[in-house]
Amino acid sequence: MDRSWINVVRSSDEYENGVNEFIEFARKHDPNINEKFYCPCIKCLNDRRLSVREIREHIICDGFNKNYTRWIWHGEIDIPDVSRVEDSVNEDDDEVMYDNIEEMINDVGAEAFEQAHENKSYDALSADADKPLYPGCKTYSRLSAILKLIQLKATHGLSDKCFTELLILFKGMLPEDNELPESNYKAKKILCPLGLGYKKIHACPNDCILYRKDFKNLHECPKCGISRYKNSNDESGIKKPPSKVLWYLPIIPRFKRLFASPTEAKNLRWHADEKIDDGKLRHPSDSPQWKKMDQLYPFFGNEPRNLRAFNAYHIMKGTHARQLKKLKWVYPKCHGQGEAEEYGLFVMRHMLEIIKLDIVDSFEKRFNMDGPYSKADIDVVRRDWAECFLENSAIDAFYDLPSPDKIC
């Protein structure tokens, strides 16, 4: 079947006919689930099953994945090239075994491991990367095998119990003296050093407070009176589980991990070290918004290692939609294009902090007026926000801020 249509303009009849041929091919060869197939658009990448109507819309609007030339996810039998098979047979076994695991560990470095974990686990992890899965195995090390299996678990949504049973089954199939762990807990224990530290903090079920600092030893919320623990009426003396737990992920160690890898560090500084200023718009740093931000906040823009464009909530949806609507309410009332642009950029710069602090309510109450904001009004808002962020710049202090009414 001719597949050259993948590379033509999406608005052409040839492309539309090719899309129809692909859908007919999938219907004929792929055993579908409720008339749903994997979507090969450049966004889904065969990761989701969608209806035919949705697939057609995605392929036409977003484009077909040009690297997907063998439609193995839609019923086509994958027959590898002879040359490709010969190359894979002749590969160095040692290189296959390590599978870039050693390079990854070296990028992170021993110092980063020891900072993120109290115990010195770098040596143990390096040893697992060098240890074959079983005596004589040239394909997988202990660490690479566990990583592959954990990846499959996450991809296909296997439960912990199912994964443990699979590990026991695989361990029995492998030769004796193999190094495969026999439970989900032991597998994750081996991979723990690859992760980063976190803190678990008890929280009020109604999100009133965190049980820390002055509230650390309380057993019920001082604001709503809800118990800190489940089964609060149980007098058996057994330690009760908390009603709600916040998993706090410190941001600084994650930044250090990013810059620990020479490759990642180079990419993070690309906009300052390697970008070509030729007037073309090919990177966010070429946009006028980026440049305007650097002009407004030189203390931030002059340091190329300052990280930008982090979106903690991906497309900013869900529980944070309310705050975003309030920001949209504030923006149009700015008076004059210059002030509006500056004010909007300030909001963009501190978007994550604004969402976390939830202080938009207070400004909405203060400036609940029909007319547009004046320059003085904007300066007041900017000053209050700036003071608030400077005083509470540490992520750990976000939950200790006064209520919105007290900020204004």
LINRA-V837680 format. One record per backbone hydrogen bond with DSSP energy under -1.0 kcal/mol. NH is the residue of the N-H (numbers start at 1). CO is the residue of the C=O. Records with the same first field share a line. If there is no record, write none. Layout:
NH: CO / CO
This chain:
6: 3
7: 4
8: 5
12: 9
16: 12
17: 13
18: 14
19: 15
20: 16
21: 17
22: 18
23: 19
24: 20
25: 21
26: 22
27: 23
28: 24
29: 25
30: 26
32: 30
33: 36
37: 50
39: 48
42: 63
45: 41
46: 39
50: 37
55: 51
56: 52
57: 53
58: 54
59: 55
60: 56
61: 57
62: 58
63: 58
65: 40
68: 65
69: 67
72: 70
74: 71
76: 71
85: 81
86: 82
87: 83
88: 84
89: 85
90: 86
96: 92
97: 93
98: 94
99: 95
101: 98
104: 100
105: 101
106: 102
107: 103
108: 104
109: 105
113: 109
114: 110
115: 111
116: 112
117: 113
121: 119
125: 121
126: 122
127: 123
128: 124
129: 125
130: 126
131: 127
133: 140
137: 134
142: 131
143: 128
145: 141
146: 142
147: 143
148: 144
149: 145
150: 146
151: 147
152: 148
153: 149
154: 150
155: 151
156: 152
158: 153
163: 159
164: 160
165: 161
166: 162
167: 163
168: 164
169: 165
170: 166
171: 167
172: 168
173: 169
174: 170
179: 133
187: 183
188: 184
189: 185
190: 186
191: 187
192: 188
194: 191
195: 192
199: 248
201: 246
203: 244
204: 209
207: 204
211: 202
212: 210
215: 212
216: 213
218: 215
221: 226
225: 221
228: 219
230: 241
234: 231
243: 228
246: 201
248: 199
255: 251
256: 252
257: 253
258: 254
259: 255
265: 261
266: 262
267: 263
268: 264
270: 267
272: 269
273: 269
274: 270
275: 270
278: 276
286: 283
287: 284
291: 287
292: 288
293: 289
294: 290
295: 291
296: 292
297: 293
300: 297
301: 297
302: 298
306: 303
314: 311
320: 317
321: 318
324: 320
325: 321
326: 322
327: 323
328: 324
329: 325
330: 326
331: 327
332: 328
333: 330
334: 331
340: 336
341: 337
342: 338
343: 339
344: 340
345: 341
346: 342
347: 343
348: 344
349: 345
350: 346
351: 348
354: 350
355: 351
356: 352
357: 353
358: 354
363: 359
364: 360
365: 361
366: 362
367: 363
368: 365
369: 367
373: 333
378: 374
379: 375
380: 376
381: 377
382: 378
383: 379
384: 380
385: 381
386: 382
387: 383
388: 384
389: 385
390: 386
391: 387
392: 388
397: 394
398: 395
400: 397
406: 403
407: 403
408: 404
